[in-house]
Amino acid sequence: MDRALERSKADISERECERQARVILDAFVEFHREFMVETSLAKDRFENRDWKGQRHATAKRQQLHENHVLKLKRRWIDVVAGYDERPLHWKMVKEKFAGLCTADSGPDICRTFYNSFIRRLLGGQIAEHELVFTFEEESDDQLAFYSYDMRDKEATFSSVLDLAGFTLSFEDRERDIRFLMNEVASGAGDRLEMCPHVFYRNVRAYLVGRLRQKGHFIPILIPIVHGEKGLKVDALITSEIDCRVIFSFTRSYFQVIAYDPTHLVNFLMTLMPNKQRDQLFINLGFHKHGKSLLYQSLKDRLNMPGAVFAYPPGIKGMVMAVFMLQGYTQVFKVIRNKAKPPKKVTRYEVMAKYRYVAEHDRGGRLADTQEFRNLILPKDRFALPVLEELLSECSETVRVEGESVIFSLVYTERWMMPLSEFVKTARGHKLRKALFEYGEAISDLAMANIFPGDLFMKNFGITPEERVIFYDYDEIMPLGEMNFRSIPQQEGGMGNYQSAEPWFAVGENDVFPEQFRNFLVPDPAKREVFEETHSHLYDPLYWENLRKRHLKDEYIDICPYEKRKG
């Protein structure tokens, strides 16, 4: 061994490294305790119909990880015996920290907290493979669940409804048990295995489990809602596709007690084997760990030969430069130095819009995004036109150092086929469904108090589940702040809503829904199909009524599944 290296190791105090590891662990424990306390109150908020409090708690939990990381960074110099930047020192701190992570603390979440702090503290000095943790994919199903014999379905579903320990009574418990018994076909499974904790989101509480049937699983989701005289079972979901829609990247995060969420994610993967693990962690509110898995999968993809950063299908954005890596599920979005006309939005306004979306109820129609800072990607993997555009039009954010392209800020988002591209080739049922979903997406966003601003098809995408999702946020506004107007009549005649130039004053937030007919679906034949179900979107009164409800702070429910009949 090199003598200088031996002396360097001898200079590093093992006791001090362990002490620093414990300081980081204590900060994690403080974060985790606050996160779990906030989560544990979801049951009370649900029973008290405190929907505003539920939404506030979801947004608050999203901020806790970063807040505690920054808090630790600010006081680091005061709590450690000197500041050591040597990699050998931090390798030893990492080793000591790994030994402190226990099953009780949720090791993966604990190590993600450590990674976040080290990256914040050391910045670009990090050697990724040495100083931060990586994560192995675990498939072991170690969640302690409740198991029931399905030969007595009545007793089984009676016990399942007791799982949550609600203090409120069911409106008609026997009716709900009969419904569940009738919905689960005889022979559907031998054992019913239920997660011990309830998943809360908005106005619903979900009981989550699976039917074990000859070596495979059938998902079981039982949403509980408030009826007129008590709680009631709202549906029974047994389809993987329907489960994926409920656990979608377009919805707010669940609030569920999960001291070690890795075990819970492994359980959920048996219900939805085609779901990505990173997304399930994000669904549970552990978005930083989900982001870590996203980054790790990116690194793994870059280790494969031939993958190139190129343009995705669709029309180039006027505010964001967008590129994607072949074979990777995400697109990368970078703010341009200056928006292309007629857009006038600034960089800081765009960042504010993305923060707004991250903390808002997305209503199943807005794509979740992850924010990366100081992301380093290999220069030789970029198609030349993409790199040239990034360096010329996004130079405030992108720079090249040696063989690396460094992004001070970049957003990632699930890739979807642009709706404008999809409808070019779709025919028959697929086209009708896409156009129906387009109208539903606009309607759901309105009910979620969101006005997209730019309603063109190119700003919407279509998922594998054939749901239409909005993903362009630079003009997004709370619907309650808009002013929906009818087009005034011209003097001496009727106003022409197809006229290119207005003959009347237009305020900054004025919207004229009658004009939507001109551009939502330009093709006359496709427009006729669209208008069979969504011509109400041209009516200013429809929008104005929703605006008034939002100004009263009314919560408008957007159900993510088909409710039971009767």
Helices and strands as residue ranges (DSSP letters): H 3-11, H 14-40, H 42-47, H 51-79, H 87-100, G 103-105, H 107-122, G 123-125, H 128-131, E 146-149, H 153-162, H 173-183, E 191-194, E 199-201, E 204-213, E 216-226, E 231-233, H 240-246, H 261-271, H 277-283, H 287-302, E 309-310, E 320-325, E 330-335, H 347-359, E 369-372, E 375-378, G 379-381, H 384-393, E 398-401, E 404-407, E 410-414, E 417-418, H 419-425, H 428-447, E 450-451, G 457-459, E 460-462, E 468-470, E 477-478, G 479-481, E 483-484, E 510-511, G 513-515, H 516-519, H 524-534, G 535-538, H 540-551
